[in-house]
Amino acid sequence: MRDFSALRRAGTLGRMQKQETTIEKLFPGLRPEELDEARHALRWYLSFIVRLQGRIASDPRERERLAALTRKLCVSSMGEGRSFTSQNQDTDV
């Protein structure tokens, strides 16, 4: 186990600790009704993300669809350092 006391005293770990973020901090200057609307939108969005994650986690087909979206489609056919103009003599001036 490492001793992080020197880093803690220097403040390095303090920045890594979780800081409470509130709607008020994210959007200073909103009126109370706007803050309520922002809270409602955030709750709706978070519940959507939880439902989406649950759907993907419970269905192998959905997991594969998600993986396909993030898979690299093709490998570049051009070598490093080459350009289109170096392949054609008509660009020489």
VEXSEFI-506195 format. One record per residue: residue number from 1; residue in one letter; chain; x, y, z of N, C-alpha, C, O in turn. Coordinates in Angstrom, 1 decimal. Each point is the difference from the previous one (the first is absolute). Example, Ala and Ser with C-alpha at 12.3 -4.5 7.8 and 13.67 -1.06 7.14 Angstrom:
num|residuo|cadena|n.px|n.py|n.pz|ca.px|ca.py|ca.pz|c.px|c.py|c.pz|o.px|o.py|o.pz
1|a|A|13.2|-5.7|7.8|-0.9|1.2|0.0|0.9|1.2|0.0|1.0|0.0|0.7
2|s|A|-1.4|1.1|-1.4|0.9|1.1|0.0|-0.8|1.1|0.8|0.5|1.1|0.1
//
This chain:
num|residuo|cadena|n.px|n.py|n.pz|ca.px|ca.py|ca.pz|c.px|c.py|c.pz|o.px|o.py|o.pz
1|m|A|0.8|-1.2|0.0|-0.8|1.2|0.0|0.9|1.2|0.0|0.9|0.1|0.8
2|r|A|-1.2|0.9|-1.7|0.8|1.2|-0.1|-0.5|1.0|1.0|-1.2|0.1|0.3
3|d|A|2.2|0.8|0.1|-0.4|1.0|1.0|-0.2|1.3|-0.9|1.0|0.5|-0.5
4|f|A|-2.2|0.0|0.5|-0.3|1.2|-0.8|-0.1|1.3|0.9|-0.5|1.0|-0.5
5|s|A|1.0|-1.1|1.7|-0.1|1.2|0.9|0.6|1.2|-0.5|-0.5|1.1|0.1
6|a|A|1.7|-1.2|-0.8|0.7|1.2|-0.5|-0.8|0.6|-1.1|-0.1|1.2|-0.1
7|l|A|-0.5|-2.1|-0.8|-0.8|0.6|-1.1|-1.3|0.6|0.6|-0.4|1.1|-0.6
8|r|A|-0.1|-1.7|1.6|-1.3|0.6|0.6|0.3|1.4|0.6|-0.7|0.9|-0.2
9|r|A|1.9|-0.8|0.8|0.4|1.3|0.6|0.2|1.0|-1.1|-0.3|1.2|0.2
10|a|A|0.8|-1.6|-1.3|0.3|0.9|-1.1|-1.2|0.4|-0.8|0.0|0.9|-0.8
11|g|A|-1.1|-1.6|1.1|-1.3|0.3|-0.7|-0.2|-0.8|-1.2|-1.1|0.2|-0.7
12|t|A|2.0|-1.1|0.3|-0.2|-0.7|-1.3|-1.2|-0.9|0.1|-0.8|0.0|-0.9
13|l|A|0.6|-0.7|2.0|-1.1|-0.9|0.1|-1.3|0.7|0.3|-1.1|-0.5|-0.3
14|g|A|1.2|1.7|0.8|-1.2|0.8|0.3|-0.8|0.3|-1.3|-1.2|0.0|0.0
15|r|A|1.9|0.2|-1.1|-0.6|0.3|-1.3|-0.7|-1.3|-0.5|-0.9|0.1|-0.8
16|m|A|1.4|-1.3|1.2|-0.6|-1.2|-0.5|-1.2|-0.4|0.7|-0.8|-0.9|-0.4
17|q|A|0.5|1.4|1.6|-1.1|-0.3|0.8|-1.3|0.5|-0.7|0.0|1.1|-0.6
18|k|A|-1.1|-1.8|0.8|-1.2|0.4|-0.5|-0.5|1.3|0.6|-0.1|0.2|1.2
19|q|A|-0.2|0.7|-2.1|-0.6|1.3|0.4|-1.5|0.0|-0.3|-0.4|-0.4|-1.1
20|e|A|-0.4|0.9|2.0|-1.4|0.1|-0.3|-0.3|1.0|-1.0|0.4|1.2|0.1
21|t|A|-1.1|-1.6|-1.2|-0.4|0.9|-1.0|-1.5|0.1|0.0|-0.8|-1.0|0.1
22|t|A|0.3|2.2|-0.1|-1.5|0.2|0.1|-0.4|0.8|-1.3|0.8|0.6|-0.7
23|i|A|-2.1|-0.7|0.5|-0.6|0.8|-1.1|0.4|1.5|0.1|0.3|0.6|-1.0
24|e|A|-0.4|-0.1|2.2|0.3|1.4|0.2|1.5|0.3|-0.3|0.2|1.1|-0.6
25|k|A|0.7|-2.0|0.8|1.4|0.2|-0.3|0.2|-0.1|-1.5|0.8|0.8|-0.6
26|l|A|-1.5|-1.7|0.0|0.1|-0.2|-1.5|-0.6|1.2|-0.8|0.5|0.4|-1.0
27|f|A|-1.6|0.1|1.5|-0.7|1.0|-0.7|-0.3|1.2|1.0|-1.2|0.1|0.4
28|p|A|2.2|0.6|-0.1|-0.3|1.2|0.9|-0.9|1.0|-0.6|0.1|0.3|-1.2
29|g|A|-0.9|0.3|2.0|-0.8|1.1|-0.5|-1.4|-0.4|-0.5|-0.7|0.8|-0.5
30|l|A|0.4|-2.1|0.5|-1.3|-0.4|-0.4|-1.1|0.4|1.0|0.3|-0.1|1.2
31|r|A|-1.5|0.4|-1.7|-1.1|0.3|0.9|-0.5|-1.4|0.6|0.3|-1.0|-0.6
32|p|A|-1.0|1.1|1.8|-0.4|-1.3|0.6|-0.8|-0.9|-0.9|0.2|-1.2|0.0
33|e|A|-1.1|1.8|-0.8|-0.8|-0.9|-0.9|0.9|-0.6|-1.1|-0.3|-1.1|-0.5
34|e|A|1.4|1.8|0.1|0.9|-0.6|-1.0|0.8|-1.1|0.7|0.4|-1.0|-0.7
35|l|A|0.0|1.2|1.9|0.7|-1.1|0.8|-0.9|-1.2|0.1|0.5|-1.1|-0.2
36|d|A|-1.7|1.3|0.5|-1.0|-1.2|0.1|0.0|-0.7|-1.4|0.0|-1.2|0.0
37|e|A|-0.1|2.0|-1.0|-0.1|-0.6|-1.4|1.3|-0.8|-0.3|0.0|-1.1|-0.6
38|a|A|1.1|1.7|1.0|1.3|-0.7|-0.3|0.1|-1.3|0.9|0.5|-1.0|-0.6
39|r|A|-0.9|1.0|1.8|0.0|-1.2|0.8|-0.9|-1.1|-0.6|0.4|-1.1|0.0
40|h|A|-1.6|1.5|-0.5|-0.9|-0.9|-0.6|0.6|-0.6|-1.2|0.0|-1.2|-0.2
41|a|A|0.7|2.0|-0.7|0.6|-0.5|-1.2|1.2|-0.9|0.4|0.1|-1.1|-0.7
42|l|A|0.6|1.4|1.7|1.1|-0.9|0.4|-0.5|-1.3|0.5|0.6|-1.1|-0.4
43|r|A|-1.6|1.1|1.2|-0.6|-1.3|0.5|-0.5|-0.8|-1.2|0.2|-1.2|0.0
44|w|A|-0.9|1.8|-0.9|-0.5|-0.7|-1.2|1.1|-0.7|-0.8|0.0|-1.1|-0.3
45|y|A|1.1|1.9|0.1|1.1|-0.4|-0.8|0.7|-1.2|0.7|0.3|-1.0|-0.6
46|l|A|-0.1|1.1|1.9|0.7|-1.0|0.8|-0.8|-1.3|0.0|0.5|-1.1|-0.1
47|s|A|-1.9|1.2|0.2|-0.8|-1.2|0.0|0.0|-0.6|-1.3|0.0|-1.3|-0.1
48|f|A|0.1|2.1|-1.0|0.1|-0.6|-1.4|1.3|-0.8|-0.1|0.0|-1.1|-0.5
49|i|A|1.1|1.7|1.0|1.3|-0.7|-0.1|0.0|-1.3|0.8|0.6|-1.0|-0.5
50|v|A|-1.2|1.0|1.6|-0.1|-1.2|0.8|-0.8|-1.1|-0.7|0.4|-1.2|0.0
51|r|A|-1.5|1.6|-0.6|-0.8|-0.9|-0.7|0.7|-0.6|-1.3|0.0|-1.2|-0.3
52|l|A|0.7|2.1|-0.4|0.8|-0.4|-1.1|1.1|-1.0|0.3|0.2|-1.0|-0.6
53|q|A|0.5|1.3|1.7|1.1|-0.9|0.4|-0.6|-1.3|0.4|0.6|-1.0|-0.3
54|g|A|-1.7|1.0|1.0|-0.7|-1.3|0.4|-0.4|-0.8|-1.2|0.2|-1.2|-0.1
55|r|A|-0.7|1.9|-0.9|-0.4|-0.7|-1.3|1.2|-0.6|-0.7|-0.1|-1.2|-0.4
56|i|A|1.2|1.9|0.3|1.2|-0.5|-0.7|0.6|-1.1|0.8|0.4|-1.0|-0.5
57|a|A|-0.4|1.1|1.9|0.7|-1.0|0.8|-0.8|-1.3|0.0|0.6|-1.1|0.1
58|s|A|-1.9|1.1|-0.3|-0.8|-1.2|0.1|-0.2|-0.7|-1.3|-0.5|-1.1|-0.1
59|d|A|0.9|1.7|-1.0|-0.3|-0.6|-1.4|1.3|-0.1|-0.8|0.6|1.0|-0.3
60|p|A|-0.1|-2.2|0.1|1.2|-0.2|-0.8|0.0|0.6|-1.4|1.0|0.5|-0.4
61|r|A|-2.2|-0.5|-0.2|-0.1|0.7|-1.3|0.3|1.5|0.1|0.6|0.6|-0.9
62|e|A|-1.2|0.0|1.9|0.2|1.4|0.2|1.5|0.3|0.3|0.5|1.0|-0.5
63|r|A|0.1|-1.8|1.3|1.5|0.2|0.3|0.8|-0.1|-1.3|0.9|0.8|-0.2
64|e|A|-1.3|-1.7|-0.7|0.7|-0.2|-1.3|-0.2|1.2|-0.9|0.9|0.5|-0.6
65|r|A|-2.1|0.0|0.6|-0.3|1.2|-0.8|0.8|1.2|0.5|0.5|0.8|-0.8
66|l|A|-0.4|-0.6|2.1|0.8|1.1|0.6|1.5|-0.2|-0.4|0.6|1.0|-0.3
67|a|A|-0.2|-2.2|0.4|1.4|-0.3|-0.3|0.3|0.3|-1.5|1.1|0.5|-0.3
68|a|A|-2.1|-0.8|-0.5|0.2|0.3|-1.5|0.1|1.5|-0.2|0.7|0.4|-0.9
69|l|A|-1.4|0.4|1.6|0.1|1.4|-0.2|1.3|0.6|0.4|0.4|1.0|-0.5
70|t|A|0.3|-1.6|1.4|1.3|0.5|0.5|1.2|-0.7|-0.6|1.1|0.4|0.2
71|r|A|-1.4|-1.4|-1.1|1.1|-0.8|-0.6|0.6|0.9|-1.1|-0.7|0.7|-0.7
72|k|A|2.0|-0.9|0.5|0.7|0.7|-1.1|-0.5|-0.5|-1.3|0.1|-1.3|-0.2
73|l|A|-0.5|2.1|-0.7|-0.6|-0.5|-1.3|1.1|-0.5|-1.0|-0.2|-1.0|-0.6
74|c|A|1.2|1.8|0.4|1.0|-0.5|-1.0|1.4|0.6|0.4|0.1|0.9|0.7
75|v|A|0.9|-1.6|-1.3|1.3|0.5|0.2|0.4|0.9|-1.1|-0.4|-0.3|-1.2
76|s|A|1.1|1.3|1.4|0.5|1.0|-1.0|0.8|-0.7|-1.0|0.8|-0.9|0.3
77|s|A|-1.0|1.2|-1.6|0.7|-0.7|-1.1|1.3|0.8|-0.4|0.8|-0.5|-0.8
78|m|A|-0.7|1.7|1.3|1.2|0.8|-0.3|1.1|-0.2|1.0|-0.3|0.0|1.2
79|g|A|1.5|-0.1|-1.7|1.1|-0.1|0.9|0.3|1.3|0.7|-0.4|1.0|-0.5
80|e|A|1.1|-1.1|1.6|0.3|1.2|0.7|1.0|0.9|-0.8|0.9|-0.5|-0.6
81|g|A|-1.2|1.8|0.5|0.9|0.9|-0.7|-0.2|0.1|-1.5|0.6|0.8|-0.6
82|r|A|-1.6|-1.5|0.1|-0.4|0.1|-1.4|-1.2|0.9|-0.1|-0.8|0.1|0.9
83|s|A|0.7|0.6|-2.1|-1.1|0.8|-0.3|-0.5|-0.3|-1.4|0.7|-0.6|-0.8
84|f|A|-1.9|1.0|0.5|-0.6|-0.2|-1.3|0.9|0.7|-1.0|0.2|-0.6|-1.1
85|t|A|0.3|1.8|1.3|0.8|0.7|-1.0|1.3|-0.7|-0.3|0.5|0.2|-1.1
86|s|A|0.0|-1.0|2.0|1.3|-0.6|-0.3|-0.2|-1.2|-0.9|1.0|-0.6|-0.5
87|q|A|-2.2|0.1|0.3|-0.3|-1.1|-0.8|-0.3|0.4|-1.5|-0.1|-0.9|-0.9
88|n|A|0.0|2.2|0.6|-0.4|0.4|-1.3|1.0|1.0|-0.5|0.3|1.0|0.7
89|q|A|0.3|-1.2|-1.9|1.0|0.8|-0.6|-0.6|1.4|-0.5|0.7|0.9|-0.1
90|d|A|-2.0|-0.8|-0.1|-0.6|1.2|-0.5|0.0|1.1|1.1|-0.4|1.1|-0.4
91|t|A|0.8|-1.4|1.6|0.0|1.1|1.0|1.4|0.6|0.1|0.1|1.0|0.8
92|d|A|0.9|-1.5|-1.5|1.3|0.6|0.1|0.0|1.3|-0.8|-0.5|0.0|-1.1
93|v|A|1.0|1.0|1.7|0.0|1.3|-0.7|1.5|0.4|-0.3|0.2|1.1|-0.5
//
